């Protein structure tokens, strides 16, 4: 497959990278991750108003840019490089794609595109995981009012969300106000503080049906596949940052009168990492291309990208610490922050083994 970025895509990458360099350096990432909210509202406003990336996946009719998966992947790769702290994956990717595929007319998409509203998709459950047909959450109609009940796990950015998109049996999707008295949001103590998650319980919470119920299954599949590809792109970007960090250190750290990068063991480790990182980039963007073209092999590309990019990022982050030696393990060094993001992302939408099983099933093996 031959793939080349357009001039507009390269310009988008440069603009996102420059903005993050100015407003999301290591110190700000640490302070944001340690804060109560978990993201920087001022940076979110800049991303929305200055670059318009919060509405990248939103159609033009709803106030968005109407861009495709490749543009989204470009942004996500840069976010991965910078360890961006914010609800982009959960709101601007997963929720926006779901609402668009459902044919939502409630106005949520317009608000998401403008950066005025953050949406969180409440899907995963203890017994069902991300398996939509096995969901236990229910929705019942009571005197013309819909009520949602059930428990959802590991909901991305639920604590800062303005609306919760709850997936119930059927499947069906309902919009719920987090402030409803039937909603309990419990933030989790997660391994990666740069990506917030929460458990959410619904006890007959007032709900509003979203979109066409007959389109729910296909919409959820599309949204999940898109989120998986964007996570893969983010992981490819994180792996690239870890590689760059390792190579820079190997060039400047001297031992026994010479740069440690000149030693064969370190040199080969960096060379192997380069192969992993380049392969991860190719896998992620091959999946983004397949998603953009609605290619028949979309399930194969998505599963392969998730399995490979997860492990490539984890390896790059771990080897980066190894190359840095003792300093890489310390809280003061950013290397361990990438390892935390890598380890968490490896399990976010399923393990690499699960994705390999999906790949085998998609290829008929």
N, C-alpha and C positions, 0 to 999 in steps of 0.2 A: 504494500500500500504506500503510495506517494502522498505526502501531506506537506503543505507549506502554508505558513500563516500569512494572512492578508496584511496589507499596510494598516488597515483599521484595527486589526487584532494586535498587531505589534504596538500601535499607539496606545491601545487600551492597557496593555501590559506595562508600558513605561509609565503611564499616568498613575496606575494603581501602585506601582513600586515606589514612585516618588512620593506619593501621599503617605504611604505607610512608613517610608524612611523618615519623613518629617514628623509624623504623629503617632507612630507605633514602634519606637525603638525598644530595646530590651528593658530599660528602666520603666517605661510606660506599660509595657506588657506585664511586668511584675506588679506594678501598682494596681493595674486594672484587675488582674487575676486575684489580688488580695482584697479587692474592694467588695462591698456588699452586693452591688448590682451585677458584677461580672463582665461588664462591657462599658465602653466609653461613649456616652450619648453624643458628645461633641464630635468625635470621630465618625460615629454613625450618621450624624447630620451632614458632615462633609462628604461622606461616601454617597449619600442620597442627593444632595443638592449640587455638589461640585462635579461628581463623576456619573451620577445616575445609576450606579451599579446595584442599588437595592431593588430597582425595577428592571434589571436586565432580562429576567425570565418572564416578565409580565408583558402581555400583548400591548400594542400601541393603543388599541381601543380602550384599554383600562389605565392608560397613563404611563405605561412602561416603555422600554426600548424595543421590545419585540425581538431581542437577540436570541441566538440559539445556544445549544449545549457547548459548542466550541468556545464561544466567548465566555460563558460561565466557567468553563474549565480553566481558561486563562486567568480569570480573577481568582479562582480557588487555588491555583498553583502559587500565585503570588501571596495569597493569604497564608498558605502553608509555609512558605519561606520565612514569613515574618511572625509566625505563631499568632496570627490575628485573634484577638479575643472579641467575640461578638456573635450575634444570633444569625449570621448569614446563612449557614448551611441549613439550619432548622426553619428559618422564616423565608428568606429570599429564594431559597432553592426548593426545599421539601414542601413547605406550605404553599408557596406561590405556584409551583407546578401542579400540585393537587387541586387547588382552587381553579386554575385555568382549565385543567382536564375535566373537571366537574361541570364547567360552564357556569361558575358562580356569578350571581348578579347582586350580591349583597353589598358590594362596595369594599369588601376586604382587600381585594387585589389593588384597587386604586390607592388605598391607604398604605399598603405594603410598599408599593412602587415609590411613593413619595417619602418613605421612611418615617411616616407618622404612626405606623402600627406594626407591632411585632406579633407574629403568629407562631404558635407551637403546635406540632402534630402529636397527639397522644394516641399511640398505636400499640407499642409493645406491652406484653403482659407476662406475668410469671410463668403461666402454663403454656402460653402460645408463642411467646417470643414475638417475632415479626411475621408469624404465619397467620395471614388474614382469615382463612377459613376456620381457624380454631379459636377465634376471639371469644371472650366471655362477657365483655361489656354489653349492656343492653340499653335499648331506647324504647320507651313506652309513651303512648299518647294519653293524656289525662285531661279531659274536658277541653280539647283543642290546644293544649300545651304539651310539648314534648319534654320528657324527663329522661336524663341519662344517669345510669348507675354502673359502677365498676371501678376497677383499680388499674392504673397504667404505670409502667415502670420506665425509668431512664428517659424521660421526656426532655428533649433538648430545649434549654432556655425557658422552661416553663415558669420559673420564678420572675422573669422580667417580661413575660408575654402579656399582650393586651387582649388576646383572644386565643382560646384553645380549640383546636380542631380535633374532635374526639371521634375515633373510628369504632363503631359498634358492630354487632352481629349483622349479617346481611350480605355484604357489608354496607353500612351507611355512614355518612359523615355529618356531624353536627357541630355547630359553633356554640361554644359555651364561654360565658364571661368568667374569668378567674376569680372575680370578686363575689360571685354568687355564693350564697350561704351553704349550698350543697357541695362546694368544691374545697378540697384541702390540698394545698401544695406543700410538699415536704422536700426542701432542697437536700441534695445528697452530698456527703463528703467524698468527693471523687479524687482519683489518683492524679488526674490532669486538671488543675484549677483554672486553666485557660479555656476550658469548655464545660460550661455548667449544665448539670442535669438534675432532674427532680422526679420524685414519685408523686403521682396525682391521684387522689381518690374522689369519685363522684357519687354522691348520695342523693339521687333524685334531683340532680341539678337541672335548672331550666335550660333548654337547648333549642337551637334554631336549625332546622334541616338545611343542608348546603347542597346545592346543585341537583342534578338528576340522579336518583337512586340507581337507575339502570346503568349508569356510567361509572358507578363507584368502584367496582372491581378493577376495571381497566384503568381508571384514573389513579387508583392506589398503586397499581403495578408500574405505571409510567412514572409516578412521583418517586417511588422507591428506587427504580432503576436510575433515574436522574440523580438522586441523592448519592447513590453508590458510586456513580461515575465521578461526581464532584468531590466526594471524599477521596477517591483514588487520585484525582488531580492534586488535591491538597497534600496528600501523602507524598506524591512525587516532588512537590515543591519543598516539603519539609526534608525529604531525603537529600535534595540538592543543597539545601542550606547546611545540613550536617556534613556533607562531603566538603563543601567549601571551607567550613570551619576547621575540619580535620587537615585539609591540605595547607591552609594558611598557617596552622600551628606547626605542621611538619616542616614547613619552610623556615620558620623563624625560631623554633626551639632547638638550641644547640646542646649537644652532649658529646663529650670526648673530642671537642674541637671541631665538630661538624654538625650540620643540620640533621635532625633525626629522619627527615625525609630521604636522606641519601642511604639510609640503612635498608637492606633488601627486604626485611620483614615489613617495615612500615611502607616502603614503596609498593610492594605487592598488595598490601592491604588497601591502599588508596586506589590502586589500579582496578582491583576487584570491585571496589565500591563504585567507581566510575561506570563500570559495566552495568551494575545494579540500577544506578540512578538513571542512566540513559534508557535502559529497558523499561523502567517504571514510567518515565515520561512517554515513551512510545505506546505502552499499554494503555495508559490513561487517555491519551488523545485519540488512539484508535477506537476506544469505547465511546468517546465524545463524538467522533465522526459517525460511528454507527448509529448513535442516538439521533444525531442531527438528520441523517439520511433515512431513518426508519429501516435500517438494513435488516435482512432476515437473520443475520448472526448477532443481533443485539444482545441476546441473553448470554451467548458465548463470550463476547467481548467484555460485557459488564462483569460477569463472574471471574473471568481471567484477570481483569484489571484490579478488582478488589482483592483477590488472593495474592497476586504478585506485588502490587503496590504496598499492601499492608506489611508484608514481610520485608520488602526492600527498605521501607522507611525504618522499620524496627532494627534491621541489621545496620543501616547507615548510622542511626542514632547510637546504637550500642558500640559500634566500632569507633565512632567519633570520641566517645568517652575513653575507650581503650587507648587510642592514640594520644589523648591528652594526659593519660596516666592519672595520678592521684588528684590533680586539680579538677579533672572532669567530674568527679563524684561530689564535689562540694556544692552547697546550696548557692554560693556566690557565682558559680559558672553557669552559663546558659545551656551547656550541653545536656544537662539532665532534664531541662524543660522540654527539649525535643524528644527525649526518650519517653517522657510521660505522655506527650501527645501521641507518639507512635504506639505505645502499648495500649492506650485507650482506644485509639482509632481501629486497631486490629480487631476489636470485639464489638465495635459500634453497631454494625449492621450484620453481624455474623462473623464467625471465625474463618480464617483462610481455608481450613479443611472443609467447612460447609460450602464455601464458594467453589472449591474444587469439585465437590460433589455436584453442585449446580452446573458447573461447566461440563462435566461428564454426561449429565442428564441431557443438557442442551445439544451436545454433539452426538447423542445416541449411543454412547459407549456403555 
